[in-house]
């Protein structure tokens, strides 16, 4: 088997694993947002987008913030989340969070 063919076969074998990881990340994001107080429909919609467009480290930062809000017996609102992400000075995260919030609010 040629090296290129072997590499292609290896990549194809890993695709289901990558898909499973994305699904797990999406489920965790959805659960974290919903537990922190974001309405379930919006949390589900945003999690789908975030799992595709944000890095694991960006998602973890949001998760830590959501956990802190929940630990203070407070409710996470989309506006509060956007304000928090704006403070990071991360244009990519800001674009994804605000874009998903707008898109999901109207679905």
DRENTORKOL-3810 file (N, C-alpha, C; in nm, 4 decimals):
REM DRENTORKOL-3810
@n.u->0.0849; n.v->-0.1176; n.w->0.0000; ca.u->0.0000; ca.v->0.0000; ca.w->0.0000; c.u->0.0899; c.v->0.1245; c.w->0.0000
@n.u->0.0555; n.v->0.2222; n.w->-0.0826; ca.u->0.1340; ca.v->0.3457; ca.w->-0.0922; c.u->0.1167; c.v->0.4287; c.w->0.0351
@n.u->0.2172; n.v->0.5091; n.w->0.0702; ca.u->0.2088; ca.v->0.5904; ca.w->0.1925; c.u->0.0875; c.v->0.6843; c.w->0.1929
@n.u->0.0542; n.v->0.7422; n.w->0.0767; ca.u->-0.0611; ca.v->0.8319; ca.w->0.0707; c.u->-0.1901; c.v->0.7566; c.w->0.0991
@n.u->-0.1993; n.v->0.6351; n.w->0.0472; ca.u->-0.3184; ca.v->0.5526; ca.w->0.0696; c.u->-0.3295; c.v->0.5162; c.w->0.2164
@n.u->-0.2170; n.v->0.4794; n.w->0.2772; ca.u->-0.2161; ca.v->0.4454; ca.w->0.4191; c.u->-0.2611; c.v->0.5644; c.w->0.5038
@n.u->-0.2133; n.v->0.6825; n.w->0.4712; ca.u->-0.2505; ca.v->0.8028; ca.w->0.5451; c.u->-0.3999; c.v->0.8319; c.w->0.5309
@n.u->-0.4528; n.v->0.8135; n.w->0.4090; ca.u->-0.5946; ca.v->0.8359; ca.w->0.3850; c.u->-0.6794; c.v->0.7369; c.w->0.4641
@n.u->-0.6383; n.v->0.6113; n.w->0.4654; ca.u->-0.7111; ca.v->0.5086; ca.w->0.5415; c.u->-0.7091; c.v->0.5432; c.w->0.6905
@n.u->-0.5943; n.v->0.5868; n.w->0.7412; ca.u->-0.5833; ca.v->0.6224; ca.w->0.8823; c.u->-0.6741; c.v->0.7404; c.w->0.9165
@n.u->-0.6773; n.v->0.8403; n.w->0.8298; ca.u->-0.7640; ca.v->0.9567; ca.w->0.8532; c.u->-0.9110; c.v->0.9168; c.w->0.8538
@n.u->-0.9489; n.v->0.8324; n.w->0.7597; ca.u->-1.0884; ca.v->0.7867; ca.w->0.7523; c.u->-1.1270; c.v->0.7066; c.w->0.8759
@n.u->-1.0336; n.v->0.6313; n.w->0.9280; ca.u->-1.0614; ca.v->0.5524; ca.w->1.0481; c.u->-1.0829; c.v->0.6420; c.w->1.1691
@n.u->-1.0230; n.v->0.7604; n.w->1.1707; ca.u->-1.0348; ca.v->0.8514; ca.w->1.2841; c.u->-1.1577; c.v->0.9417; c.w->1.2772
@n.u->-1.2227; n.v->0.9513; n.w->1.1625; ca.u->-1.3387; ca.v->1.0391; ca.w->1.1485; c.u->-1.4504; c.v->1.0077; c.w->1.2479
@n.u->-1.4887; n.v->0.8827; n.w->1.2674; ca.u->-1.5937; ca.v->0.8565; ca.w->1.3663; c.u->-1.5536; c.v->0.9008; c.w->1.5061
@n.u->-1.4263; n.v->0.8874; n.w->1.5405; ca.u->-1.3784; ca.v->0.9301; ca.w->1.6717; c.u->-1.3911; c.v->1.0812; c.w->1.6850
@n.u->-1.3525; n.v->1.1545; n.w->1.5824; ca.u->-1.3637; ca.v->1.3007; ca.w->1.5858; c.u->-1.5101; c.v->1.3424; c.w->1.5988
@n.u->-1.5972; n.v->1.2749; n.w->1.5283; ca.u->-1.7398; ca.v->1.3046; ca.w->1.5357; c.u->-1.7939; c.v->1.2763; c.w->1.6752
@n.u->-1.7513; n.v->1.1673; n.w->1.7351; ca.u->-1.7957; ca.v->1.1332; ca.w->1.8705; c.u->-1.7475; c.v->1.2369; c.w->1.9707
@n.u->-1.6241; n.v->1.2849; n.w->1.9547; ca.u->-1.5706; ca.v->1.3871; ca.w->2.0443; c.u->-1.6503; c.v->1.5165; c.w->2.0325
@n.u->-1.6848; n.v->1.5538; n.w->1.9101; ca.u->-1.7637; ca.v->1.6749; ca.w->1.8894; c.u->-1.9007; c.v->1.6614; c.w->1.9543
@n.u->-1.9601; n.v->1.5442; n.w->1.9449; ca.u->-2.0909; ca.v->1.5206; ca.w->2.0055; c.u->-2.0831; c.v->1.5323; c.w->2.1561
@n.u->-1.9793; n.v->1.4765; n.w->2.2164; ca.u->-1.9619; ca.v->1.4847; ca.w->2.3615; c.u->-1.9428; c.v->1.6303; c.w->2.4035
@n.u->-1.8597; n.v->1.7041; n.w->2.3309; ca.u->-1.8377; ca.v->1.8450; ca.w->2.3623; c.u->-1.9688; c.v->1.9228; c.w->2.3520
@n.u->-2.0436; n.v->1.8964; n.w->2.2473; ca.u->-2.1714; ca.v->1.9643; ca.w->2.2279; c.u->-2.2674; c.v->1.9359; c.w->2.3434
@n.u->-2.2747; n.v->1.8099; n.w->2.3852; ca.u->-2.3635; ca.v->1.7718; ca.w->2.4954; c.u->-2.3219; c.v->1.8384; c.w->2.6252
@n.u->-2.1919; n.v->1.8464; n.w->2.6495; ca.u->-2.1432; ca.v->1.9103; ca.w->2.7723; c.u->-2.1713; c.v->2.0595; c.w->2.7726
@n.u->-2.1500; n.v->2.1238; n.w->2.6589; ca.u->-2.1779; ca.v->2.2670; ca.w->2.6490; c.u->-2.3257; c.v->2.2916; c.w->2.6726
@n.u->-2.4085; n.v->2.2143; n.w->2.6068; ca.u->-2.5538; ca.v->2.2299; ca.w->2.6222; c.u->-2.5951; c.v->2.2140; c.w->2.7685
@n.u->-2.5473; n.v->2.1088; n.w->2.8327; ca.u->-2.5835; ca.v->2.0837; ca.w->2.9728; c.u->-2.5328; c.v->2.1957; c.w->3.0632
@n.u->-2.4092; n.v->2.2401; n.w->3.0402; ca.u->-2.3530; ca.v->2.3465; ca.w->3.1234; c.u->-2.4297; c.v->2.4765; c.w->3.1110
@n.u->-2.4642; n.v->2.5136; n.w->2.9883; ca.u->-2.5409; ca.v->2.6366; ca.w->2.9681; c.u->-2.6788; c.v->2.6266; c.w->3.0311
@n.u->-2.7457; n.v->2.5142; n.w->3.0094; ca.u->-2.8799; ca.v->2.4964; ca.w->3.0644; c.u->-2.8777; c.v->2.4952; c.w->3.2173
@n.u->-2.7800; n.v->2.4272; n.w->3.2760; ca.u->-2.7697; ca.v->2.4229; ca.w->3.4224; c.u->-2.7396; c.v->2.5600; c.w->3.4811
@n.u->-2.6710; n.v->2.6445; n.w->3.4038; ca.u->-2.6374; ca.v->2.7786; ca.w->3.4512; c.u->-2.7532; c.v->2.8772; c.w->3.4319
@n.u->-2.8580; n.v->2.8338; n.w->3.3617; ca.u->-2.9758; ca.v->2.9180; ca.w->3.3501; c.u->-3.0147; c.v->2.9633; c.w->3.2113
@n.u->-2.9357; n.v->2.9282; n.w->3.1101; ca.u->-2.9725; ca.v->2.9642; ca.w->2.9723; c.u->-3.0894; c.v->2.8739; c.w->2.9314
@n.u->-3.1950; n.v->2.9293; n.w->2.8726; ca.u->-3.3078; ca.v->2.8457; ca.w->2.8299; c.u->-3.2601; c.v->2.7297; c.w->2.7415
@n.u->-3.3203; n.v->2.6132; n.w->2.7608; ca.u->-3.2750; ca.v->2.4898; ca.w->2.6956; c.u->-3.2676; c.v->2.5011; c.w->2.5433
@n.u->-3.3668; n.v->2.5597; n.w->2.4810; ca.u->-3.3658; ca.v->2.5719; ca.w->2.3351; c.u->-3.2473; c.v->2.6530; c.w->2.2860
@n.u->-3.2180; n.v->2.7624; n.w->2.3547; ca.u->-3.1044; ca.v->2.8464; ca.w->2.3168; c.u->-2.9743; c.v->2.7739; c.w->2.3479
@n.u->-2.9674; n.v->2.7058; n.w->2.4626; ca.u->-2.8465; ca.v->2.6309; ca.w->2.5001; c.u->-2.8163; c.v->2.5220; c.w->2.3971
@n.u->-2.9179; n.v->2.4517; n.w->2.3522; ca.u->-2.8999; ca.v->2.3461; ca.w->2.2523; c.u->-2.8479; c.v->2.4037; c.w->2.1209
@n.u->-2.9084; n.v->2.5114; n.w->2.0785; ca.u->-2.8691; ca.v->2.5750; ca.w->1.9527; c.u->-2.7257; c.v->2.6284; c.w->1.9612
@n.u->-2.6925; n.v->2.6974; n.w->2.0695; ca.u->-2.5595; ca.v->2.7552; ca.w->2.0851; c.u->-2.4539; c.v->2.6461; c.w->2.0958
@n.u->-2.4842; n.v->2.5386; n.w->2.1656; ca.u->-2.3875; ca.v->2.4292; ca.w->2.1820; c.u->-2.3500; c.v->2.3687; c.w->2.0478
@n.u->-2.4470; n.v->2.3556; n.w->1.9604; ca.u->-2.4206; ca.v->2.3013; ca.w->1.8270; c.u->-2.3199; c.v->2.3892; c.w->1.7522
@n.u->-2.3393; n.v->2.5177; n.w->1.7593; ca.u->-2.2507; ca.v->2.6122; ca.w->1.6902; c.u->-2.1133; c.v->2.6157; c.w->1.7564
@n.u->-2.1104; n.v->2.6229; n.w->1.8879; ca.u->-1.9836; ca.v->2.6331; ca.w->1.9600; c.u->-1.8956; c.v->2.5113; c.w->1.9390
@n.u->-1.9571; n.v->2.3918; n.w->1.9383; ca.u->-1.8789; ca.v->2.2692; ca.w->1.9190; c.u->-1.8087; c.v->2.2702; c.w->1.7831
@n.u->-1.8679; n.v->2.3368; n.w->1.6872; ca.u->-1.8092; ca.v->2.3458; ca.w->1.5534; c.u->-1.7058; c.v->2.4573; c.w->1.5415
@n.u->-1.7301; n.v->2.5700; n.w->1.6084; ca.u->-1.6533; ca.v->2.6906; ca.w->1.5779; c.u->-1.5570; c.v->2.7385; c.w->1.6867
@n.u->-1.5705; n.v->2.6902; n.w->1.8092; ca.u->-1.4802; ca.v->2.7325; ca.w->1.9163; c.u->-1.3800; c.v->2.6225; c.w->1.9478
@n.u->-1.2649; n.v->2.6621; n.w->1.9972; ca.u->-1.1651; ca.v->2.5640; ca.w->2.0394; c.u->-1.2043; c.v->2.5083; c.w->2.1762
@n.u->-1.1443; n.v->2.3976; n.w->2.2118; ca.u->-1.1703; ca.v->2.3376; ca.w->2.3430; c.u->-1.1332; c.v->2.4358; c.w->2.4539
@n.u->-1.0227; n.v->2.5087; n.w->2.4389; ca.u->-0.9825; ca.v->2.6026; ca.w->2.5442; c.u->-1.0830; c.v->2.7176; c.w->2.5573
@n.u->-1.1390; n.v->2.7633; n.w->2.4465; ca.u->-1.2411; ca.v->2.8679; ca.w->2.4540; c.u->-1.3668; c.v->2.8159; c.w->2.5233
@n.u->-1.4058; n.v->2.6950; n.w->2.4897; ca.u->-1.5233; ca.v->2.6349; ca.w->2.5529; c.u->-1.4984; c.v->2.6145; c.w->2.7022
@n.u->-1.3791; n.v->2.5747; n.w->2.7395; ca.u->-1.3472; ca.v->2.5555; ca.w->2.8818; c.u->-1.3545; c.v->2.6870; c.w->2.9584
@n.u->-1.3081; n.v->2.7945; n.w->2.8980; ca.u->-1.3161; ca.v->2.9256; ca.w->2.9645; c.u->-1.4607; c.v->2.9637; c.w->2.9901
@n.u->-1.5449; n.v->2.9435; n.w->2.8923; ca.u->-1.6873; ca.v->2.9735; ca.w->2.9091; c.u->-1.7467; c.v->2.8828; c.w->3.0162
@n.u->-1.7079; n.v->2.7567; n.w->3.0149; ca.u->-1.7582; ca.v->2.6604; ca.w->3.1128; c.u->-1.7210; c.v->2.7012; c.w->3.2552
@n.u->-1.5966; n.v->2.7440; n.w->3.2737; ca.u->-1.5544; ca.v->2.7877; ca.w->3.4077; c.u->-1.6368; c.v->2.9083; c.w->3.4538
@n.u->-1.6637; n.v->3.0002; n.w->3.3624; ca.u->-1.7455; ca.v->3.1167; ca.w->3.3955; c.u->-1.8873; c.v->3.0733; c.w->3.4314
@n.u->-1.9457; n.v->2.9851; n.w->3.3505; ca.u->-2.0815; ca.v->2.9365; ca.w->3.3779; c.u->-2.0874; c.v->2.8646; c.w->3.5124
@n.u->-1.9854; n.v->2.7854; n.w->3.5434; ca.u->-1.9793; ca.v->2.7167; ca.w->3.6729; c.u->-1.9738; c.v->2.8163; c.w->3.7874
@n.u->-1.8934; n.v->2.9221; n.w->3.7720; ca.u->-1.8810; ca.v->3.0235; ca.w->3.8768; c.u->-2.0141; c.v->3.0953; c.w->3.8989
@n.u->-2.0831; n.v->3.1243; n.w->3.7910; ca.u->-2.2145; ca.v->3.1894; ca.w->3.8028; c.u->-2.3113; c.v->3.0972; c.w->3.8764
@n.u->-2.3134; n.v->2.9724; n.w->3.8370; ca.u->-2.4029; ca.v->2.8749; ca.w->3.9006; c.u->-2.3675; c.v->2.8552; c.w->4.0473
@n.u->-2.2372; n.v->2.8520; n.w->4.0799; ca.u->-2.1934; ca.v->2.8335; ca.w->4.2179; c.u->-2.2347; c.v->2.9498; c.w->4.3077
@n.u->-2.2528; n.v->3.0671; n.w->4.2485; ca.u->-2.2984; ca.v->3.1840; ca.w->4.3257; c.u->-2.4511; c.v->3.1875; c.w->4.3333
@n.u->-2.5150; n.v->3.0789; n.w->4.2942; ca.u->-2.6615; ca.v->3.0723; ca.w->4.2920; c.u->-2.7221; c.v->3.1847; c.w->4.2085
@n.u->-2.6525; n.v->3.2156; n.w->4.1017; ca.u->-2.6993; ca.v->3.3185; ca.w->4.0120; c.u->-2.7375; c.v->3.2535; c.w->3.8798
@n.u->-2.7959; n.v->3.3315; n.w->3.7931; ca.u->-2.8407; ca.v->3.2795; ca.w->3.6641; c.u->-2.7558; c.v->3.3398; c.w->3.5526
@n.u->-2.7115; n.v->3.2569; n.w->3.4620; ca.u->-2.6339; ca.v->3.3018; ca.w->3.3472; c.u->-2.7295; c.v->3.3464; c.w->3.2381
@n.u->-2.7165; n.v->3.4708; n.w->3.2004; ca.u->-2.7956; ca.v->3.5208; ca.w->3.0884; c.u->-2.7033; c.v->3.5329; c.w->2.9677
@n.u->-2.7620; n.v->3.5399; n.w->2.8516; ca.u->-2.6834; ca.v->3.5539; ca.w->2.7300; c.u->-2.6091; c.v->3.6873; c.w->2.7330
@n.u->-2.6736; n.v->3.7910; n.w->2.7800; ca.u->-2.6083; ca.v->3.9213; ca.w->2.7903; c.u->-2.4882; c.v->3.9185; c.w->2.8833
@n.u->-2.5032; n.v->3.8525; n.w->2.9937; ca.u->-2.3924; ca.v->3.8388; ca.w->3.0902; c.u->-2.2764; c.v->3.7605; c.w->3.0284
@n.u->-2.3098; n.v->3.6572; n.w->2.9540; ca.u->-2.2087; ca.v->3.5762; ca.w->2.8870; c.u->-2.1330; c.v->3.6587; c.w->2.7834
@n.u->-2.2045; n.v->3.7351; n.w->2.7052; ca.u->-2.1414; ca.v->3.8191; ca.w->2.6033; c.u->-2.0491; c.v->3.9219; c.w->2.6685
@n.u->-2.0940; n.v->3.9831; n.w->2.7771; ca.u->-2.0103; ca.v->4.0795; ca.w->2.8490; c.u->-1.8820; c.v->4.0143; c.w->2.8974
@n.u->-1.8939; n.v->3.8930; n.w->2.9504; ca.u->-1.7759; ca.v->3.8212; ca.w->2.9996; c.u->-1.6789; c.v->3.7889; c.w->2.8858
@n.u->-1.7291; n.v->3.7385; n.w->2.7761; ca.u->-1.6425; ca.v->3.7015; ca.w->2.6633; c.u->-1.5776; c.v->3.8268; c.w->2.6026
@n.u->-1.6471; n.v->3.9376; n.w->2.6022; ca.u->-1.5908; ca.v->4.0633; ca.w->2.5495; c.u->-1.4633; c.v->4.1011; c.w->2.6265
@n.u->-1.4595; n.v->4.0713; n.w->2.7550; ca.u->-1.3441; ca.v->4.1050; ca.w->2.8391; c.u->-1.2186; c.v->4.0245; c.w->2.8030
@n.u->-1.2326; n.v->3.9141; n.w->2.7319; ca.u->-1.1175; ca.v->3.8303; ca.w->2.6949; c.u->-1.0306; c.v->3.8924; c.w->2.5881
@n.u->-1.0865; n.v->3.9835; n.w->2.5108; ca.u->-1.0167; ca.v->4.0382; ca.w->2.3946; c.u->-0.9826; c.v->3.9257; c.w->2.2953
@n.u->-1.0819; n.v->3.8401; n.w->2.2708; ca.u->-1.0697; ca.v->3.7278; ca.w->2.1766; c.u->-1.1766; c.v->3.7482; c.w->2.0691
@n.u->-1.1400; n.v->3.8130; n.w->1.9578; ca.u->-1.2396; ca.v->3.8444; ca.w->1.8546; c.u->-1.3130; c.v->3.7220; c.w->1.8005
@n.u->-1.2424; n.v->3.6101; n.w->1.7875; ca.u->-1.3076; ca.v->3.4890; ca.w->1.7355; c.u->-1.4169; c.v->3.4415; c.w->1.8310
@n.u->-1.3846; n.v->3.4303; n.w->1.9585; ca.u->-1.4838; ca.v->3.3854; ca.w->2.0573; c.u->-1.6004; c.v->3.4834; c.w->2.0636
@n.u->-1.5687; n.v->3.6104; n.w->2.0600; ca.u->-1.6740; ca.v->3.7126; ca.w->2.0653; c.u->-1.7677; c.v->3.7001; c.w->1.9460
@n.u->-1.7127; n.v->3.6806; n.w->1.8279; ca.u->-1.7954; ca.v->3.6669; ca.w->1.7076; c.u->-1.8840; c.v->3.5433; c.w->1.7145
@n.u->-1.8279; n.v->3.4323; n.w->1.7615; ca.u->-1.9057; ca.v->3.3082; ca.w->1.7692; c.u->-2.0155; c.v->3.3192; c.w->1.8746
@n.u->-1.9825; n.v->3.3711; n.w->1.9921; ca.u->-2.0816; ca.v->3.3805; ca.w->2.1002; c.u->-2.1934; c.v->3.4777; c.w->2.0639
@n.u->-2.1582; n.v->3.5960; n.w->2.0154; ca.u->-2.2635; ca.v->3.6921; ca.w->1.9808; c.u->-2.3440; c.v->3.6460; c.w->1.8596
@n.u->-2.2753; n.v->3.5907; n.w->1.7617; ca.u->-2.3457; ca.v->3.5414; ca.w->1.6428; c.u->-2.4405; c.v->3.4269; c.w->1.6757
@n.u->-2.3948; n.v->3.3354; n.w->1.7587; ca.u->-2.4807; ca.v->3.2225; ca.w->1.7953; c.u->-2.5964; c.v->3.2687; c.w->1.8816
@n.u->-2.5719; n.v->3.3647; n.w->1.9688; ca.u->-2.6800; ca.v->3.4157; ca.w->2.0530; c.u->-2.7898; c.v->3.4791; c.w->1.9673
@n.u->-2.7482; n.v->3.5588; n.w->1.8709; ca.u->-2.8463; ca.v->3.6229; ca.w->1.7825; c.u->-2.9206; c.v->3.5197; c.w->1.6988
@n.u->-2.8462; n.v->3.4286; n.w->1.6409; ca.u->-2.9075; ca.v->3.3256; ca.w->1.5557; c.u->-3.0035; c.v->3.2375; c.w->1.6351
@n.u->-2.9620; n.v->3.1976; n.w->1.7524; ca.u->-3.0420; ca.v->3.1033; ca.w->1.8312; c.u->-3.1634; c.v->3.1706; c.w->1.8952
@n.u->-3.1555; n.v->3.2994; n.w->1.9200; ca.u->-3.2697; ca.v->3.3713; ca.w->1.9777; c.u->-3.3881; c.v->3.3753; c.w->1.8816
@n.u->-3.3594; n.v->3.3667; n.w->1.7526; ca.u->-3.4659; ca.v->3.3789; ca.w->1.6531; c.u->-3.5062; c.v->3.2449; c.w->1.5906
@n.u->-3.4514; n.v->3.1357; n.w->1.6405; ca.u->-3.4896; ca.v->3.0043; ca.w->1.5854; c.u->-3.6068; c.v->2.9465; c.w->1.6582
END
